[in-house]
Amino acid sequence: MSMNDEMNKGTEAQGVAGHGAFFQATNLSAQEAEAATAWVRKHVDRRTIDLGERMDDVREHMWELEKEGEIIVHRIRDEHEPQVVNTLFGWEKRIPTNRLWHHKSCGQCGNIPGYPTSLIWFMNNMGLEYLDETDQTSCTAWNYHGSGIGNVESLAAVFLRNFHQAYVSGKQHGHDLGYYYPLVHCGTSFGNYKEIRKYLVESAELREKVTKILGKLGRLVDGKIVIPEEVVHYSEWLHVMRNRIASDLQKIDVSNIRVTMHAACHYYKMVHEDAIYDPDVLGGNRTAVGSSVAQALGAQLIDYSTWYDCCGFGFRHIISEREFTRSFTIDRKIKVAQEEAKADVMLGIDTGCITTMDKNQWIGRAHEKNYSMPIMADVQFAALACGADPFKIVQLQWHASPCEELVEKMGISWSEAKKQFEQYLKQVEAGNIEYLYDPELAVKHLEARG
């Protein structure tokens, strides 16, 4: 056997993109390939979902389990100052607005740090109470979707471990159990946690398995697992706070800004019955979060034909089939928004979406597709409109997409902001550090646990 034969044999054993022998080329026809990938253009709205037949509401089973003494439900209380919204089926969902426990995103903190800082900046300016502690892990959904080596038990254990920490976190600061309510920053975590909560409520076997795991970790309360009443995404918090933000904090007129929106698949296509819809936002036919914020701020919210499409991220193929991801985000999102909507910016609500569309625009040059557009989170755009520093708070210097023209069009001097930020960096270098959040709170928390 020749060396080339040996190499080819080794490649075949690895399977497509080195994922293992069970991953082999499908050799689909063009028609079959189109059908296989139709999910990326899936419509989830009031026009395409049968709303006549009532779906099962997992929360009703959760109340039953609590009554039977099997679980503890971390309830949203009056002190959390909840606001009521309607989901796709018209069900009510309560969104807590105060006393929040930040469940941060690994991808945001690593790739888009202005995303969580903009959110915390808003809470500071509104005088809200929250806990941004260090005792949190990644949700591990990235591993599950990206590699397929995770399993439901491990995902459920991590879910319960983090939400147990949210439930008991106030105790270290002299508060009662359930004082802080978890606010999930990442759309991937949000979608994963909602699916896992459903599995836990429906499967006694899964509850039994993870109760043993959580018991070994010391993460039970009175021998029971803790499940949250609602899984709440930061964009839902921003949605219910949007009018207060626009009336109390907005400083910049953005009526000349053309905004397009990309809603994350993991927000509204996974457990779609839980996503927020509002009749005053896009006719109530598309999920409201993100879009509602642009509307409230007075920006021009522009529609485009591929609104429903995935950003192209897809987890596994961002690792192994990256050119598909890049091609998809350019051809199906950036190009369309630029040509159809003449957009100044595209807003997102999820880590992976924003990272994909922000970091991969350069690849278009290789194929003479020079499409470029600023990509940022709804909360970053809102912070800019409220006078947040584009470098210190919104941290647009971390973005690969071109944000300078947008900032200038909003009436903010990019060059002046950059100059001031450079001066600020010199102060930091000299030891004059400024914090958005009191680091002593996290330190005291760790000392109490130690």
ChimeraX attribute file (.defattr): number of C-alpha atoms within 10 A of each C-alpha:
attribute: neighborCount
match mode: 1-to-1
recipient: residues
	/A:1	5
	/A:2	7
	/A:3	8
	/A:4	9
	/A:5	10
	/A:6	11
	/A:7	11
	/A:8	12
	/A:9	11
	/A:10	13
	/A:11	15
	/A:12	18
	/A:13	16
	/A:14	16
	/A:15	15
	/A:16	17
	/A:17	15
	/A:18	14
	/A:19	15
	/A:20	13
	/A:21	13
	/A:22	11
	/A:23	14
	/A:24	15
	/A:25	10
	/A:26	9
	/A:27	8
	/A:28	11
	/A:29	9
	/A:30	9
	/A:31	8
	/A:32	12
	/A:33	12
	/A:34	11
	/A:35	11
	/A:36	11
	/A:37	10
	/A:38	11
	/A:39	14
	/A:40	16
	/A:41	14
	/A:42	14
	/A:43	17
	/A:44	19
	/A:45	21
	/A:46	16
	/A:47	11
	/A:48	10
	/A:49	14
	/A:50	11
	/A:51	13
	/A:52	7
	/A:53	8
	/A:54	8
	/A:55	10
	/A:56	9
	/A:57	12
	/A:58	15
	/A:59	16
	/A:60	10
	/A:61	14
	/A:62	23
	/A:63	16
	/A:64	13
	/A:65	16
	/A:66	15
	/A:67	12
	/A:68	9
	/A:69	10
	/A:70	16
	/A:71	23
	/A:72	22
	/A:73	21
	/A:74	21
	/A:75	15
	/A:76	20
	/A:77	14
	/A:78	10
	/A:79	12
	/A:80	18
	/A:81	13
	/A:82	17
	/A:83	15
	/A:84	12
	/A:85	18
	/A:86	17
	/A:87	18
	/A:88	23
	/A:89	21
	/A:90	14
	/A:91	14
	/A:92	14
	/A:93	19
	/A:94	18
	/A:95	24
	/A:96	25
	/A:97	23
	/A:98	20
	/A:99	20
	/A:100	21
	/A:101	23
	/A:102	23
	/A:103	28
	/A:104	23
	/A:105	24
	/A:106	18
	/A:107	17
	/A:108	20
	/A:109	14
	/A:110	10
	/A:111	17
	/A:112	24
	/A:113	20
	/A:114	27
	/A:115	27
	/A:116	22
	/A:117	22
	/A:118	27
	/A:119	23
	/A:120	20
	/A:121	19
	/A:122	20
	/A:123	16
	/A:124	14
	/A:125	11
	/A:126	14
	/A:127	10
	/A:128	13
	/A:129	14
	/A:130	21
	/A:131	20
	/A:132	17
	/A:133	21
	/A:134	15
	/A:135	14
	/A:136	16
	/A:137	14
	/A:138	16
	/A:139	26
	/A:140	18
	/A:141	23
	/A:142	19
	/A:143	16
	/A:144	18
	/A:145	15
	/A:146	17
	/A:147	15
	/A:148	12
	/A:149	8
	/A:150	15
	/A:151	11
	/A:152	15
	/A:153	17
	/A:154	16
	/A:155	21
	/A:156	25
	/A:157	24
	/A:158	22
	/A:159	24
	/A:160	25
	/A:161	24
	/A:162	19
	/A:163	25
	/A:164	25
	/A:165	19
	/A:166	28
	/A:167	25
	/A:168	20
	/A:169	24
	/A:170	20
	/A:171	15
	/A:172	16
	/A:173	13
	/A:174	9
	/A:175	12
	/A:176	13
	/A:177	16
	/A:178	22
	/A:179	25
	/A:180	29
	/A:181	32
	/A:182	30
	/A:183	26
	/A:184	23
	/A:185	24
	/A:186	26
	/A:187	24
	/A:188	25
	/A:189	26
	/A:190	24
	/A:191	23
	/A:192	24
	/A:193	23
	/A:194	22
	/A:195	16
	/A:196	20
	/A:197	22
	/A:198	16
	/A:199	18
	/A:200	22
	/A:201	20
	/A:202	15
	/A:203	11
	/A:204	11
	/A:205	11
	/A:206	17
	/A:207	21
	/A:208	12
	/A:209	13
	/A:210	22
	/A:211	21
	/A:212	16
	/A:213	19
	/A:214	21
	/A:215	14
	/A:216	10
	/A:217	11
	/A:218	12
	/A:219	23
	/A:220	21
	/A:221	16
	/A:222	9
	/A:223	15
	/A:224	18
	/A:225	24
	/A:226	26
	/A:227	22
	/A:228	22
	/A:229	18
	/A:230	21
	/A:231	21
	/A:232	22
	/A:233	25
	/A:234	25
	/A:235	28
	/A:236	23
	/A:237	20
	/A:238	23
	/A:239	24
	/A:240	20
	/A:241	16
	/A:242	23
	/A:243	17
	/A:244	13
	/A:245	22
	/A:246	20
	/A:247	11
	/A:248	12
	/A:249	17
	/A:250	19
	/A:251	15
	/A:252	16
	/A:253	14
	/A:254	21
	/A:255	15
	/A:256	12
	/A:257	19
	/A:258	18
	/A:259	24
	/A:260	28
	/A:261	26
	/A:262	26
	/A:263	25
	/A:264	24
	/A:265	24
	/A:266	23
	/A:267	26
	/A:268	24
	/A:269	22
	/A:270	18
	/A:271	14
	/A:272	20
	/A:273	21
	/A:274	24
	/A:275	24
	/A:276	24
	/A:277	26
	/A:278	19
	/A:279	12
	/A:280	11
	/A:281	19
	/A:282	17
	/A:283	12
	/A:284	16
	/A:285	18
	/A:286	24
	/A:287	27
	/A:288	24
	/A:289	29
	/A:290	25
	/A:291	25
	/A:292	25
	/A:293	26
	/A:294	27
	/A:295	19
	/A:296	18
	/A:297	23
	/A:298	15
	/A:299	19
	/A:300	17
	/A:301	20
	/A:302	18
	/A:303	15
	/A:304	17
	/A:305	12
	/A:306	17
	/A:307	19
	/A:308	22
	/A:309	21
	/A:310	24
	/A:311	28
	/A:312	25
	/A:313	21
	/A:314	20
	/A:315	19
	/A:316	18
	/A:317	16
	/A:318	17
	/A:319	14
	/A:320	16
	/A:321	14
	/A:322	17
	/A:323	15
	/A:324	15
	/A:325	23
	/A:326	23
	/A:327	17
	/A:328	19
	/A:329	25
	/A:330	26
	/A:331	16
	/A:332	19
	/A:333	24
	/A:334	25
	/A:335	20
	/A:336	19
	/A:337	28
	/A:338	18
	/A:339	11
	/A:340	12
	/A:341	17
	/A:342	16
	/A:343	23
	/A:344	21
	/A:345	25
	/A:346	25
	/A:347	23
	/A:348	28
	/A:349	28
	/A:350	30
	/A:351	25
	/A:352	25
	/A:353	27
	/A:354	25
	/A:355	22
	/A:356	20
	/A:357	29
	/A:358	24
	/A:359	16
	/A:360	19
	/A:361	23
	/A:362	16
	/A:363	16
	/A:364	18
	/A:365	11
	/A:366	8
	/A:367	8
	/A:368	8
	/A:369	14
	/A:370	13
	/A:371	18
	/A:372	23
	/A:373	23
	/A:374	24
	/A:375	30
	/A:376	28
	/A:377	26
	/A:378	27
	/A:379	30
	/A:380	25
	/A:381	26
	/A:382	28
	/A:383	26
	/A:384	21
	/A:385	23
	/A:386	19
	/A:387	14
	/A:388	20
	/A:389	18
	/A:390	25
	/A:391	17
	/A:392	19
	/A:393	22
	/A:394	27
	/A:395	18
	/A:396	24
	/A:397	17
	/A:398	15
	/A:399	19
	/A:400	18
	/A:401	21
	/A:402	17
	/A:403	20
	/A:404	16
	/A:405	16
	/A:406	17
	/A:407	18
	/A:408	12
	/A:409	13
	/A:410	16
	/A:411	13
	/A:412	19
	/A:413	15
	/A:414	17
	/A:415	11
	/A:416	10
	/A:417	15
	/A:418	16
	/A:419	11
	/A:420	14
	/A:421	16
	/A:422	14
	/A:423	12
	/A:424	16
	/A:425	14
	/A:426	11
	/A:427	13
	/A:428	12
	/A:429	10
	/A:430	9
	/A:431	9
	/A:432	10
	/A:433	10
	/A:434	10
	/A:435	6
	/A:436	11
	/A:437	16
	/A:438	11
	/A:439	12
	/A:440	10
	/A:441	16
	/A:442	16
	/A:443	13
	/A:444	14
	/A:445	18
	/A:446	14
	/A:447	10
	/A:448	11
	/A:449	10
	/A:450	6
